[in-house]
């Protein structure tokens, strides 16, 4: 079946790579694996042999029909949909509850994600899974190497940005191995990497307002070459229209951050402190 360029399809054909991914995930019988973009099923059947249940979401109708015919497995559910349009929490909850009701002796206790994501939707999909993290243990993702490096980049690196901050706040990130273009058909022009994001227990993440944090991070990185003071000052109305630009210096100072630093030098923890300080000032303005 010919790959569709419009969907950014590059199918994994190297069985050794599929085997390495399986070893990295190492699923068990009490786990549900949510696979995004199963393609021709190179990894799907391997996952189903080891996991308690596999829930595979495929956008391509032809591939969906092909997989339905070739993989009639009792512990596999295929869903034809765009993962960006799927209510992940509702889907997982429904599948797990039905499985556990029918199989009380082998209940699903953990949900994990495995995905091969095209470049054009990778950031959006990763962000969506991060929002769904209360239900998910970890993500094992095949991404364009550039995106994987962006997620795992430490503060100070040129790849460090919005996706790095958000990912590293909620998960331990690790690039596991790189994958050569020849492992796919058609052969892409870029290298890929397999990266794992293992979500932290919520109790270990400092309390914060997620929506406000996202606004602060976006504003801080809106002008990377400028100091964080200048970037936030120019975009403070996007954080909250009640704040004035001349208040930004005071807010940064109150957060214990030097105003001459650039956004790319701040850790996830420092962004949380900055966001929480913004929240206090916003509450003072509205009280």
N, C-alpha and C positions, 0 to 999 in steps of 0.2 A: 504494500500500500504506500503510495507516494506521500511524502511529508507535505504538509500545507504550510507554506511560508507565512501566510496571514496569521497562523496560530503560533509561529515561532517554534515549530516542531523539529527536534533533533532526537531521533530515537536511539536509546542505548542498545548497542548490539554486542558489546564485549561481555561475555559471560563471567570473565574473571573480575571485572569491575562490579558486576551485579553480586558476585559472591563476596567481594570485599565489603560492599554496603551491607549485605546481610550479616556479616560478621560484626560490623560496627554496631548495627541495631541490636542484634542478638535477641530477637523477640521470644517471649515465653507464652505459655498457654493461658495465662490470666491477663493477657494484653490485647487491646484492640489497636490495630495499625490503620491509621487514616492515610491512604496513599493518594497523592495528587498527581495527575498526569501519568497513569499507568502505561500509556502508549500501547505497545504490542504485548505487554505483560511479562517482559523480561525479568522483572523483580517480583511481580504480583504473586505468581505461583509459589516462588521460594518463600515469600513472607507467609502465605497461607499455610504452608507446610509446618511452620514453626509457631505462628501466633495463634491465639484463640480465635480471633476474627479479623478479617481485613475489609475495610470500607474504602472502596476506590472511586474517586471522582474523576470523570473523563468528559471533556467538553466536546470532543470530536465524535459526531454521530456514527460515522463508519467504524471507528475504533471501538466505540461502545458496543455496537452490534457484533463486531468480531470477537470481542472479549466475552460477551454473553454466550456465544456459541462454543468458544474454545475452552472456557474456564467455568463449567457448571459446578462450582464447589459449594459444599454445604455451609462453609464458614466464610464466604465471600459475598459481599453485596456491592453491586456496581450501580453508580449513580451518574446519570447523564446530566451534567450541569457545569457551569462556570464556577470555579471555587470562589471567585470574588462575589458571586451572587448567592452563595449558599449561607444559610444561617447555621454556622458551624456548631454552636452550642446546642441548638434544637436538634440537629441531625445526630450528633453524638449521643445526646441524652436519650433520644428515641431508640436508637440502635442498641445501646448498652442495656436499657431497661427491658427491651424485648428479648434480647439474648439471655440475660440473667434470669428472666422469668421462665424461659424454656430450658435453661441449662443451670439449675441451681447448684449442681455439683462442680461446675467449672465456670464460675462467674468472671466477668471482665472487671478487673480492679484498676487497670492503668490504661491510659490512652496515649499513644505516641504518633508522631507524624513523620512520614517519609515522602519526599517530593522531588521531582525533577522539574525545575521551574525555568521557563524562558525568561530572557533578560527583561523584556518589556513589562512583565507583571511581577517580577520577583520582590521588589520593595513593597508593593501593595499587599502581596500575599503574606510575606513575613510579618508585616505590621498587623495584618488581620489575625494571624495565629498568636501573636504576642498579646493581643486584646483577649483572646480566648484561653490564655494560659492557665486560669484556675482549673480547667478540665484536662490539661495536657501536661505530660511529664517532660517531653523533649521534642525537638525537631531535628531530623537528619535530612539535610537538603543538598541537592545537586544544583549548583548555581554557576553562573559565569564567574570565573576566578576573581575578576575585579569586584564583583558584588560581595563575594565571600570575604575578601580582604578588607572591604569597607566595614563589614559587620564586626570583624575580629580586630580591627586596627586599634592600637592603644592611643590615648590622648597624645597629641603632638605630631602624629603622622599626617601626611598629606591626604590619606584616604579617610581619616577620622572625620565623621560628620554626624548628621542627624540620626541615620540608621545605626551607627556605632553606639551613640549615647543611649538610645532607647533599648537596643538589644542587650547591651552590657549591664544596664540597670536591672533588667529582669532575668537575665540568663548568663550562665557561664558559657562562653563561646570558644570554639576550638575548630580550626581547619584540620580535618583528619587526613585527607590526601588529595592530590591533584589528579585530574583525569585528562588524558591527551585527546585532542580533537578526533583522532582516528577511532575512538571508542564509540562514535556515533555515526548514524546515517540519517540525512546527509551529513558530511563532515563540516562542522562549524568552523568559522574563521578565528575563534577564540578558544582559549583553554577553560576548563571547568574545574571546580573544586567541590569536594564533599565537606560540608561543615555541620557541626552539631551545636545546637543551643539547648542546654539543659537548664530548665527554669528553676530559679531559687524558690525556696519556701516563702510564701508571702510574708511571713512573720519576720523575715530577715531583710526585707526591703523597707526603707524608711517611708513613713506615711507621707502621702502627697496627693495633690489633685492632678490626675493624669491628663486631663484636657488642658489645664493651665501649663503643666510641664511641657507638653508638646508645643504649645504656642511660644513659650519662652525659648525652647531649643531652636525652633524654626527662626525666630527673630534674631537670636544670637548668631546663627549661621547665615543670615540673609546677606551679609557682606563680610565674607571670610577674612579679607585682608585688613579690615578695620578692627580697632579694639572693641571689646565687648561693650564698653560704655557707648561708643559711637553707634554700633549696630543696634543696640537696644533702644537708644535714644531716638533713632530714626524710625523705629517700628513699634514704639511703645503703645500706640493706639491700637495695634493689632492684638496686643496682649490683653489690654482692657482700655476702652475709650475714656474711662474716668481718670486714668493716670495722665500726668503731664510729663513732658520730656525732661524738664529740669528736676524731676524727682528720681530719675534713673540713677544718678550718681549716688544719692543717699541710699537707695535700695541695694545697689551693688556693694556699697561699703558696709551696710548692715548685715549682708550675707557673709562678710569676711573674705571677700574676693577683691583682688587688686583690679581696679577699673581699666588698667592699661593692658591687661591680658587679652588674648584673642580666644574666641570660642573653642578653637581646636585644641586648646591646652587644658580645658576644664574636664574633669572626670564626670561620670554619671552622678556620683554622690554630690559633687559641687553644684551640678545643675539642679538637683533636688533641693539643696539648700537655697539656691537662688530663686527657684520657683516658689518655695514656701515663704520666702521673704516678700516676694511680689504679692502673694496671697494675703499676708498680714497687712500690707499697705492698701490693697484693694478693699479689705474689710474695714479698715479705718476710714477710708473715703466714703464708704456706703453706710457707716454706722451713725 
